[in-house]
Amino acid sequence: MSRVAIIGCGVVGSSWTLVFARAGHDVVVHDPSPEAAEAAVAFVRGSLAGTPEAEAILARIATAASLEEAVAGADYVQESAPERLPIKQALYARLDTLVPPQVVIGSSTSGLPASSFTESLATRARCLVVHPINPPHLIPLVELVPAPWTAAEAVEFAGALMTAVGQEPIRLSREINGFVVNRLQSALLGEAFRLVEDGIVSAAEVDKAVADGLGLRWFFMGPFETIDLNAATGVAEYCRNLGPMYHGLAREQADPRPWSAPLVAAIERERRAAVPGERLPERRLWRDRWLAALVAAKAQIRREFGR
Ligand SMILES: NC(=O)c1ccc[n+]([C@@H]2O[C@H](COP(=O)([O-])OP(=O)(O)OC[C@H]3O[C@@H](n4cnc5c(N)ncnc54)[C@H](O)[C@@H]3O)[C@@H](O)[C@H]2O)c1
């Protein structure tokens, strides 16, 4: 078992702490705010409350008052500092000199390419984006995104580590805005806003189309396997039959619209009528309970049905 340093202990760093510690790694957490580092430990304690392994997992987690102390002896660093370029640039300049050059540094960044904060580093070849979907202790997908100068071995190492701790990595060949997940989400959200703006359906009905329709298949397979199974002889037949229809739809969708203030206000009204603002924290707990139950069910179904 090796030692992982978590740098930045907000929403994402706290969840990463649980991911690495429950997989058996020693985890050292550091945040410029000592309260945030303590809150990460408290988050892990709360998440594990009542489970038999809680004490053993908590015993593997330590807080470090300084960045130097946090990364000393680390075999991997997961950076989860705020999504602000100057903060990442300053932090990586320090990590460049503090972390031994062979140790891989993964950034949780949602949208900053690693090239934007590692270009001038002496040890930039060991840096890449290791982007989780929040919260990573419940959602396994991780996007590995190399900068042009990231060493293949660093991507390899991060991929193997992610698999070992129970995450599901995908490897992008190069940097691209939004990586993969947010590009897919962007395409869907663009159309969802358009359908509401044009008065075709309500926001609730768009949500229903996903929750009770598309999402049931997406729970265990993606869009390509979906269409491969939706024509007798597979994907090529599906594309022959429906390719022209989708091309026509894509042309209608080609002109992206901004999410206008009146449209956002209308959707906000509809959502607040469904879930009042003061009940959002409770609703987030509801979401996380669903997620945890689905993740457990998926593992069980996979054992029975295969991948
Ligand atoms: N929240 C999400 O849904 C989500 C999902 C995937 C990836 N991410 C990415 O993860 C990263 C962290 O996001 P978050 O939502 O946890 O943010 P957050 O604001 O909850 O936490 C950021 C933490 O970093 C600390 N911090 C401030 N300056 C720092 C520094 N110089 N060095 C180290 N830590 C510092 C802050 O005190 C805070 O505790 C961002 O890059 C974000 O894009 C977020």
The ligand as an SDF file (V2000), in Angstrom:
LIG
                    3D

 44 48  0  0  0  0  0  0  0  0999 V2000
  -17.4430   20.2730   -7.3890 N   0  0  0  0  0  0  0  0  0  0  0  0
  -17.5340   19.5260   -8.4620 C   0  0  0  0  0  0  0  0  0  0  0  0
  -18.6200   19.0980   -8.8790 O   0  0  0  0  0  0  0  0  0  0  0  0
  -16.2880   19.1110   -9.2100 C   0  0  0  0  0  0  0  0  0  0  0  0
  -16.3320   17.9590  -10.0140 C   0  0  0  0  0  0  0  0  0  0  0  0
  -15.1570   17.5460  -10.6750 C   0  0  0  0  0  0  0  0  0  0  0  0
  -13.9750   18.2800  -10.5410 C   0  0  0  0  0  0  0  0  0  0  0  0
  -13.9690   19.4210   -9.7660 N   0  0  0  0  0  0  0  0  0  0  0  0
  -12.7100   20.1610   -9.6600 C   0  0  0  0  0  0  0  0  0  0  0  0
  -12.1050   19.8670   -8.4130 O   0  0  0  0  0  0  0  0  0  0  0  0
  -11.3640   21.0120   -7.9670 C   0  0  0  0  0  0  0  0  0  0  0  0
  -11.8490   21.3920   -6.5740 C   0  0  0  0  0  0  0  0  0  0  0  0
  -13.2230   21.7110   -6.6650 O   0  0  0  0  0  0  0  0  0  0  0  0
  -14.1770   21.7120   -5.3840 P   0  0  0  0  0  0  0  0  0  0  0  0
  -15.5670   21.7290   -5.9030 O   0  0  0  0  0  0  0  0  0  0  0  0
  -13.7600   20.6490   -4.4250 O   0  0  0  0  0  0  0  0  0  0  0  0
  -13.8340   23.1560   -4.7870 O   0  0  0  0  0  0  0  0  0  0  0  0
  -14.0300   23.6820   -3.2830 P   0  0  0  0  0  0  0  0  0  0  0  0
  -14.0990   25.1480   -3.3730 O   0  0  0  0  0  0  0  0  0  0  0  0
  -15.1060   22.9140   -2.6060 O   0  0  0  0  0  0  0  0  0  0  0  0
  -12.6420   23.2670   -2.5820 O   0  0  0  0  0  0  0  0  0  0  0  0
  -11.4050   23.8290   -2.9120 C   0  0  0  0  0  0  0  0  0  0  0  0
  -10.4970   23.7340   -1.6860 C   0  0  0  0  0  0  0  0  0  0  0  0
   -9.1880   24.1580   -2.0560 O   0  0  0  0  0  0  0  0  0  0  0  0
   -8.6540   24.9060   -0.9920 C   0  0  0  0  0  0  0  0  0  0  0  0
   -7.5830   25.7500   -1.4960 N   0  0  0  0  0  0  0  0  0  0  0  0
   -7.5920   27.0880   -1.7150 C   0  0  0  0  0  0  0  0  0  0  0  0
   -6.3900   27.4750   -2.1730 N   0  0  0  0  0  0  0  0  0  0  0  0
   -5.6070   26.3700   -2.2230 C   0  0  0  0  0  0  0  0  0  0  0  0
   -4.2520   26.1310   -2.5720 C   0  0  0  0  0  0  0  0  0  0  0  0
   -3.4560   27.1140   -2.9760 N   0  0  0  0  0  0  0  0  0  0  0  0
   -3.7740   24.8740   -2.4800 N   0  0  0  0  0  0  0  0  0  0  0  0
   -4.5620   23.8630   -2.0700 C   0  0  0  0  0  0  0  0  0  0  0  0
   -5.8670   24.0300   -1.7280 N   0  0  0  0  0  0  0  0  0  0  0  0
   -6.3740   25.2680   -1.8060 C   0  0  0  0  0  0  0  0  0  0  0  0
   -9.8310   25.6640   -0.4120 C   0  0  0  0  0  0  0  0  0  0  0  0
   -9.5710   26.0520    0.9290 O   0  0  0  0  0  0  0  0  0  0  0  0
  -10.9470   24.6160   -0.5220 C   0  0  0  0  0  0  0  0  0  0  0  0
  -11.0450   23.8330    0.6500 O   0  0  0  0  0  0  0  0  0  0  0  0
  -11.5740   22.1020   -9.0090 C   0  0  0  0  0  0  0  0  0  0  0  0
  -10.5000   22.1060   -9.9180 O   0  0  0  0  0  0  0  0  0  0  0  0
  -12.8570   21.6630   -9.6920 C   0  0  0  0  0  0  0  0  0  0  0  0
  -12.9530   22.1170  -11.0200 O   0  0  0  0  0  0  0  0  0  0  0  0
  -15.0920   19.8400   -9.0760 C   0  0  0  0  0  0  0  0  0  0  0  0
  1  2  1  0
  2  3  2  0
  2  4  1  0
  4  5  1  0
  4 44  2  0
  5  6  2  0
  6  7  1  0
  7  8  2  0
  8  9  1  0
  8 44  1  0
  9 10  1  0
  9 42  1  0
 10 11  1  0
 11 12  1  0
 11 40  1  0
 12 13  1  0
 13 14  1  0
 14 15  2  0
 14 16  1  0
 14 17  1  0
 17 18  1  0
 18 19  2  0
 18 20  1  0
 18 21  1  0
 21 22  1  0
 22 23  1  0
 23 24  1  0
 23 38  1  0
 24 25  1  0
 25 26  1  0
 25 36  1  0
 26 27  1  0
 26 35  1  0
 27 28  2  0
 28 29  1  0
 29 30  1  0
 29 35  2  0
 30 31  1  0
 30 32  2  0
 32 33  1  0
 33 34  2  0
 34 35  1  0
 36 37  1  0
 36 38  1  0
 38 39  1  0
 40 41  1  0
 40 42  1  0
 42 43  1  0
M  CHG  2   8   1  16  -1
M  END
$$$$
